[in-house]
């Protein structure tokens, strides 16, 4: 067995595993009940699936330019997916698009009245520390 055969086999396994993880993320987007669950499914397994596909492609292509491009794609995905998921979660929170009964810890519950007041255009009460 040559090194090329072994690398091609590992590349095929990585491509299939990445495709299956991405498929699972797509199915979860349809099946999960609320925004936070869907956001988790869209961010974590999809990113891991993409990284496995990129690794499989890098093992198969084996040229410097191709590997550099694949590494950049992976880095940009790792940098942007968590930020996008965070923004989706923060946007969905005040609109009651999440199921609060599924939350173990709700760190934003103290801010929900302020957020809703801001959206309704009501004046806020200022605390003495914020007056000038």
Protein Blocks (a to p, Z undefined) as FASTA:
>chain_A
ZZklmmmmmmmmmmmmmmmmmmmmmmmmmmpmblklmmmmmmmmmmmmmmmmmmmmmmmn
opaklmmmmmmmmmmmmmmmmmmmmmmmmmmmmnopacfklpmbdcklmmmmmmmmmmno
pacdddfklpZZ
